[in-house]
């Protein structure tokens, strides 16, 4: 079945540095990918929707210059957290939409900014 | 690791009740969520239940939780064509960070 690989699963970085999170669809082409953020013990928040070859659509309140999303190919989308701060520490998860409309989630990335 | 299982498809007639089932393995989950995803859109939180509850009703939605069997269900009463979507259950809140774990989702088709 459809598999989405998200990497890294866990990352610790220093405040002020940037972190890139990759989301790959391994056996299908993902026309659309979604990026979510989950604060501890809370539900998901949609950050942005990315379509291959075009700019991502960000949800209200999400800073596009801080959370850079690149959907360079039909199998890869990346989320870069720039100039990370401790308040960016969170669980980030991607979801990829396949050609038949189904959705597959990555396993998530736990980001800790120290 | 954590595993979440759902049936992939469910088809019902308009006006009938729909029941979407989910089984999970992480017994430490404290919140269990149901999300809906329509074509091309992001996840929409439908409802959630705390692990110390066995039932929650919210208008047309009823969530049943059998913690012993690690079984969660979502019942939609008087299903409408607008309910056609993919439904995900997501146990969460367990472990040290409370990450959500998603299954493959159940595609609900509502026939007129």
Interface residues (C-beta under 8 A of the other chain):
Chain A: X1 X32 X34 X36 X38 X40 X41 X42 X43 X44 X46 X49 X59 X91 X93 X95 X97 X101 X102 X103 X104 X105 X108 X110
Chain B: X30 X31 X33 X35 X37 X39 X40 X42 X43 X45 X48 X86 X88 X90 X92 X93 X97 X98 X99 X100 X102 X104 X105 X107
